[in-house]
């Protein structure tokens, strides 16, 4: 005699809870598998710098990137100019690690070991030694430069590696018309400092931001004349 139990559903009783639950189950598409166990870099990420060379970068001025690569890090070579990725991006998740050197205590505010990461060469998340170093709030580390003050100051001391994990949603244009502004979310050392904030346009040192139509573009790192270092840079196009 079989041990299988059989149940009869009377149609007059209507659908079972299980059948009701099935109505809202979505099985397709199935999310792609991303390996996050074998290394700190997701398997679907594009590696921009892991310590060996600047093959994925070039000078904004033209030609190869001329920053200093040593012992797994790349350091700004003051006066050599900004560097940018060879590939161009729209929506991305970006991870990078950065470190400021021991400061000259005579230098204050924006002069205290300054750099920045720019999305599409236009939209800057500030990199600055903001550890016990007061400057204008919308210009400190973790700020969307001159647009959004970070929720908190999560800056670690100089000579300490710090992390940025950034989600950037690029603006959309129909011809010259803006149809959707850019948005950005920033975690600084694992702490949320920008929560899906709207950008008013490219970040500017002088003047108010104003959008001008553009397409996908490079990620840029700034030479602000200070020996800021980077490592472990990767990006996931979204």
LUMVOBA-372725 format. One record per residue: y, x, z of N, C-alpha, C in turn. Coordinates in steps of 0.05 Angstrom, whole numbers, padded with zeros to 5 digits, always signed. Layout:
<recs>
YXZYXZYXZ/...
</recs>
This chain:
<recs>
-00024+00017+00000+00000+00000+00000+00025+00018+00000/+00043+00013-00018+00067+00029-00020+00085+00026+00005/+00098+00048+00012+00117+00047+00035+00145+00041+00026/+00149+00038-00001+00176+00033-00012+00186+00005-00003/+00210+00005+00008+00221-00020+00017+00238-00032-00006/+00235-00057-00011+00250-00070-00032+00268-00092-00020/+00293-00093-00031+00312-00113-00021+00320-00131-00045/+00322-00156-00040+00330-00175-00061+00358-00184-00055/+00376-00182-00076+00403-00191-00072+00406-00218-00086/+00415-00237-00072+00419-00264-00083+00447-00264-00097/+00447-00269-00123+00472-00268-00138+00492-00288-00127/+00482-00308-00114+00501-00328-00103+00516-00317-00079/+00505-00295-00068+00519-00283-00045+00542-00265-00054/+00545-00260-00080+00567-00244-00090+00560-00214-00089/+00577-00196-00098+00572-00167-00098+00570-00156-00070/+00553-00136-00067+00551-00123-00041+00575-00105-00037/+00579-00095-00012+00600-00076-00007+00597-00051-00024/+00572-00042-00028+00567-00019-00044+00577-00023-00073/+00571-00047-00083+00580-00053-00111+00610-00055-00112/+00622-00066-00091+00651-00067-00090+00664-00039-00090/+00650-00022-00075+00661+00006-00072+00659+00020-00099/+00638+00015-00115+00635+00028-00140+00657+00022-00160/+00671+00000-00157+00692-00008-00175+00715+00013-00175/+00720+00026-00152+00742+00045-00150+00732+00074-00151/+00707+00079-00158+00697+00106-00161+00703+00116-00189/+00716+00139-00191+00723+00152-00216+00707+00177-00219/+00690+00179-00239+00672+00202-00243+00680+00221-00265/+00698+00212-00282+00707+00230-00304+00738+00229-00305/+00751+00252-00310+00738+00278-00315+00729+00291-00289/+00710+00309-00291+00701+00324-00268+00717+00350-00265/+00729+00355-00242+00746+00379-00238+00730+00404-00244/+00743+00423-00258+00730+00449-00264+00725+00464-00238/+00705+00480-00237+00698+00496-00214+00714+00522-00214/+00727+00528-00192+00742+00553-00189+00731+00568-00165/+00722+00593-00171+00711+00609-00150+00733+00621-00133/+00732+00616-00107+00752+00627-00088+00739+00644-00067/+00713+00651-00071+00699+00666-00050+00695+00696-00056/+00693+00703-00081+00687+00730-00088+00710+00749-00084/+00735+00739-00085+00759+00755-00081+00781+00737-00072/+00804+00750-00067+00827+00734-00058+00841+00720-00082/+00832+00726-00106+00845+00716-00130+00827+00694-00142/+00838+00670-00146+00821+00649-00158+00811+00657-00186/+00787+00648-00192+00774+00657-00217+00789+00648-00242/+00806+00627-00240+00820+00618-00264+00849+00629-00265/+00855+00648-00248+00883+00659-00247+00886+00682-00268/+00911+00685-00277+00918+00708-00293+00928+00730-00274/+00916+00753-00275+00924+00775-00257+00948+00789-00269/+00970+00789-00255+00995+00802-00265+00998+00831-00254/+00988+00836-00230+00988+00863-00219+00969+00864-00196/+00950+00883-00197+00932+00888-00175+00933+00916-00165/+00951+00932-00176+00955+00959-00165+00951+00982-00184/+00941+00976-00208+00935+00998-00227+00957+01005-00246/+00969+00984-00259+00989+00990-00279+01006+00965-00283/+01026+00968-00301+01044+00946-00307+01040+00937-00336/+01014+00935-00343+01007+00928-00370+01016+00899-00377/+01018+00882-00357+01026+00854-00362+01057+00850-00361/+01071+00872-00358+01100+00870-00354+01115+00887-00375/+01141+00881-00379+01158+00896-00396+01186+00896-00384/+01202+00914-00393+01230+00915-00384+01246+00892-00397/+01264+00880-00382+01281+00860-00393+01299+00872-00415/+01305+00898-00412+01322+00912-00431+01307+00919-00457/+01280+00916-00456+01264+00923-00479+01247+00948-00472/+01223+00949-00483+01205+00971-00477+01189+00967-00452/+01174+00987-00444+01155+00984-00421+01170+00982-00395/+01157+00969-00376+01168+00967-00349+01168+00994-00336/+01190+01002-00324+01193+01029-00314+01196+01031-00284/+01183+01012-00270+01183+01014-00241+01160+01033-00232/+01160+01040-00206+01141+01060-00196+01116+01048-00186/+01093+01055-00197+01067+01046-00188+01054+01069-00173/+01046+01063-00148+01034+01083-00131+01018+01070-00108/+00994+01079-00104+00978+01070-00082+00975+01040-00080/+00971+01028-00104+00966+00999-00104+00991+00981-00103/+01014+00993-00104+01039+00977-00103+01057+00984-00126/+01075+00967-00132+01096+00973-00152+01123+00969-00137/+01140+00989-00140+01166+00989-00126+01189+00990-00146/+01209+00975-00140+01233+00976-00157+01243+01004-00160/+01249+01012-00185+01262+01037-00191+01292+01031-00196/+01309+01034-00175+01337+01025-00177+01350+01036-00202/+01363+01019-00217+01378+01026-00241+01362+01023-00266/+01335+01019-00263+01319+01017-00287+01319+00989-00299/+01329+00969-00284+01331+00942-00294+01308+00924-00285/+01313+00898-00289+01292+00878-00283+01268+00881-00301/+01245+00871-00291+01221+00870-00308+01212+00841-00310/+01197+00835-00332+01188+00808-00336+01160+00809-00348/+01145+00786-00344+01119+00785-00355+01120+00783-00386/+01099+00794-00398+01097+00792-00427+01090+00764-00435/+01074+00750-00419+01068+00722-00425+01090+00703-00415/+01092+00680-00427+01112+00660-00420+01097+00636-00407/+01111+00623-00388+01098+00602-00372+01117+00579-00369/+01105+00555-00364+01119+00531-00357+01112+00525-00327/+01095+00505-00322+01087+00499-00295+01067+00519-00285/+01071+00530-00261+01053+00550-00251+01050+00549-00220/+01028+00561-00211+01025+00569-00183+01026+00599-00183/+01044+00611-00168+01047+00640-00167+01042+00650-00139/+01027+00672-00137+01023+00686-00112+01033+00714-00115/+01049+00723-00096+01057+00751-00096+01062+00760-00067/+01059+00786-00063+01064+00798-00037+01086+00819-00040/+01104+00820-00021+01127+00837-00023+01133+00850+00004/+01147+00873+00003+01153+00888+00027+01180+00902+00023/+01197+00900+00044+01222+00915+00043+01220+00940+00060/+01234+00962+00052+01232+00987+00068+01249+00986+00093/+01247+01007+00109+01263+01010+00132+01293+01008+00124/+01308+00991+00135+01336+00987+00125+01355+01007+00135/+01376+01011+00119+01400+01025+00128+01416+01004+00144/+01417+01008+00170+01430+00988+00187+01459+00985+00183/+01471+01003+00167+01499+00999+00159+01502+00977+00138/+01480+00971+00125+01481+00950+00104+01474+00923+00116/+01489+00903+00110+01485+00877+00121+01482+00856+00099/+01472+00832+00107+01471+00810+00089+01456+00815+00063/+01469+00810+00040+01456+00813+00014+01451+00842+00007/+01464+00861+00021+01459+00889+00016+01435+00900+00030/+01421+00884+00046+01398+00894+00061+01372+00889+00045/+01366+00907+00026+01341+00907+00011+01335+00880-00002/+01347+00877-00025+01349+00852-00039+01333+00854-00065/+01319+00832-00072+01306+00829-00098+01303+00799-00103/+01286+00791-00121+01282+00763-00126+01261+00759-00147/+01248+00735-00146+01229+00727-00166+01241+00703-00181/+01242+00706-00207+01254+00685-00224+01233+00672-00241/+01233+00645-00241+01215+00630-00259+01231+00624-00285/+01217+00629-00307+01229+00625-00333+01255+00641-00336/+01257+00663-00321+01280+00681-00322+01306+00668-00313/+01304+00644-00300+01328+00629-00294+01330+00619-00265/+01307+00614-00253+01307+00600-00227+01296+00619-00206/+01313+00627-00188+01307+00649-00169+01299+00639-00141/+01276+00649-00132+01269+00648-00103+01277+00675-00092/+01295+00675-00072+01306+00700-00062+01286+00716-00047/+01287+00742-00051+01272+00762-00035+01293+00780-00022/+01292+00782+00005+01312+00796+00020+01301+00802+00047/+01311+00824+00059+01305+00830+00087+01322+00812+00104/+01310+00789+00111+01324+00769+00128+01314+00770+00156/+01303+00793+00165+01294+00796+00192+01317+00806+00209/+01328+00790+00226+01351+00796+00242+01374+00807+00225/+01378+00793+00203+01399+00801+00184+01411+00775+00173/+01434+00768+00184+01447+00743+00177+01461+00745+00150/+01458+00725+00133+01473+00723+00108+01478+00693+00104/+01490+00685+00081+01493+00657+00076+01465+00644+00074/+01462+00620+00086+01435+00609+00089+01421+00603+00063/+01437+00596+00042+01425+00590+00016+01421+00615-00001/+01422+00638+00013+01417+00664-00001+01398+00682+00014/+01386+00671+00036+01367+00688+00051+01340+00686+00039/+01321+00701+00049+01293+00700+00040+01283+00672+00041/+01269+00664+00020+01257+00637+00019+01276+00616+00008/+01300+00623+00003+01319+00603-00009+01315+00601-00039/+01321+00577-00049+01326+00575-00078+01355+00583-00080/+01360+00606-00092+01385+00620-00090+01409+00602-00097/+01427+00600-00077+01452+00585-00079+01447+00555-00083/+01422+00545-00078+01417+00516-00081+01404+00504-00057/+01383+00516-00046+01368+00503-00024+01363+00523-00002/+01372+00516+00022+01366+00532+00046+01337+00528+00054/+01323+00550+00062+01296+00547+00071+01294+00530+00096/+01272+00516+00100+01269+00499+00124+01269+00516+00149/+01258+00540+00148+01257+00559+00170+01259+00587+00159/+01265+00606+00177+01264+00635+00169+01238+00647+00178/+01219+00651+00159+01193+00661+00166+01190+00691+00160/+01212+00705+00158+01212+00733+00150+01200+00751+00171/+01182+00769+00162+01170+00789+00179+01188+00814+00180/+01183+00832+00198+01200+00857+00200+01197+00874+00175/+01216+00892+00170+01213+00911+00148+01187+00927+00150/+01178+00938+00127+01154+00953+00125+01129+00937+00131/+01132+00910+00131+01109+00892+00135+01105+00875+00110/+01081+00873+00100+01076+00857+00076+01079+00828+00082/+01092+00814+00063+01097+00786+00065+01086+00772+00040/+01081+00746+00042+01070+00731+00019+01088+00708+00011/+01089+00703-00015+01100+00679-00026+01078+00665-00042/+01074+00639-00037+01058+00622-00053+01076+00600-00063/+01080+00598-00089+01100+00581-00101+01089+00563-00122/+01095+00538-00121+01089+00519-00142+01115+00513-00156/+01116+00519-00182+01140+00514-00198+01133+00494-00220/+01148+00472-00220+01146+00452-00241+01170+00455-00259/+01166+00463-00284+01188+00469-00302+01203+00444-00311/+01228+00447-00318+01243+00424-00328+01233+00416-00356/+01239+00391-00363+01232+00381-00390+01257+00372-00404/+01257+00378-00430+01280+00370-00447+01271+00355-00471/+01288+00337-00480+01284+00324-00506+01308+00333-00523/+01303+00352-00540+01325+00365-00554+01342+00380-00534/+01368+00373-00533+01386+00386-00514+01388+00370-00488/+01375+00347-00487+01378+00329-00464+01357+00335-00443/+01365+00337-00418+01347+00340-00395+01334+00314-00389/+01307+00313-00389+01294+00288-00382+01279+00290-00356/+01275+00315-00346+01263+00318-00320+01271+00345-00309/+01283+00346-00285+01292+00372-00273+01268+00388-00263/+01273+00413-00257+01253+00431-00245+01250+00424-00215/+01226+00429-00205+01220+00426-00176+01205+00450-00167/+01208+00457-00142+01194+00480-00131+01185+00476-00102/+01162+00485-00096+01151+00486-00068+01145+00515-00062/+01153+00523-00038+01150+00552-00030+01137+00553-00002/+01116+00569+00000+01105+00577+00026+01111+00607+00030/+01124+00613+00052+01131+00641+00059+01114+00649+00083/+01096+00668+00078+01077+00676+00099+01061+00652+00110/+01054+00634+00091+01038+00611+00099+01054+00588+00110/+01080+00591+00113+01097+00570+00125+01113+00556+00103/+01113+00530+00102+01128+00515+00082+01158+00518+00087/+01171+00529+00067+01200+00533+00070+01216+00517+00049/+01203+00509+00027+01216+00492+00007+01195+00470+00000/+01202+00445+00004+01183+00423+00001+01190+00407-00023/+01180+00416-00047+01183+00401-00072+01213+00394-00076/+01230+00414-00075+01259+00410-00078+01266+00410-00107/+01287+00394-00114+01296+00392-00141+01318+00413-00146/+01315+00427-00169+01335+00447-00177+01357+00433-00193/+01381+00441-00188+01404+00430-00202+01409+00443-00229/+01394+00465-00234+01398+00481-00258+01391+00509-00252/+01395+00528-00270+01390+00556-00264+01406+00565-00240/+01394+00584-00225+01408+00594-00201+01430+00614-00210/+01454+00612-00200+01476+00628-00208+01490+00641-00184/+01499+00666-00188+01515+00679-00167+01542+00667-00165/+01554+00660-00187+01581+00648-00188+01580+00622-00204/+01592+00602-00193+01594+00576-00207+01571+00557-00200/+01574+00533-00209+01555+00512-00204+01533+00512-00225/+01508+00505-00218+01486+00506-00237+01489+00484-00258/+01479+00490-00282+01480+00471-00304+01457+00477-00323/+01441+00456-00328+01418+00459-00346+01427+00463-00375/+01412+00481-00388+01413+00483-00417+01385+00484-00427/+01379+00470-00449+01352+00467-00458+01339+00494-00464/+01313+00496-00456+01298+00520-00462+01268+00513-00460/+01251+00531-00469+01223+00527-00468+01210+00544-00446/+01184+00547-00448+01170+00565-00429+01181+00593-00431/+01180+00607-00409+01192+00634-00409+01178+00652-00388/+01186+00677-00387+01173+00697-00370+01180+00693-00341/+01163+00704-00324+01169+00708-00295+01183+00735-00293/+01204+00736-00278+01220+00761-00276+01222+00770-00247/+01221+00796-00243+01227+00809-00217+01252+00825-00220/+01269+00823-00199+01296+00834-00201+01299+00862-00189/+01313+00878-00204+01323+00904-00195+01351+00900-00184/+01353+00898-00157+01379+00895-00144+01389+00921-00132/+01376+00943-00139+01384+00969-00130+01371+00978-00104/+01349+00964-00096+01336+00970-00071+01306+00975-00075/+01293+00990-00058+01265+00998-00061+01246+00977-00050/+01248+00953-00061+01230+00932-00053+01203+00935-00068/+01181+00932-00053+01154+00936-00065+01139+00909-00068/+01120+00909-00087+01103+00886-00093+01074+00894-00095/+01057+00875-00090+01028+00879-00096+01015+00851-00099/+00990+00851-00109+00973+00827-00111+00989+00803-00123/+00996+00806-00148+01011+00785-00162+00992+00771-00181/+00989+00745-00179+00974+00729-00198+00986+00702-00202/+00979+00690-00224+00991+00664-00232+00969+00646-00243/+00972+00620-00237+00954+00600-00249+00972+00580-00264/+00971+00581-00291+00985+00560-00306+00974+00532-00299/+00991+00513-00296+00983+00486-00287+00985+00466-00310/
</recs>
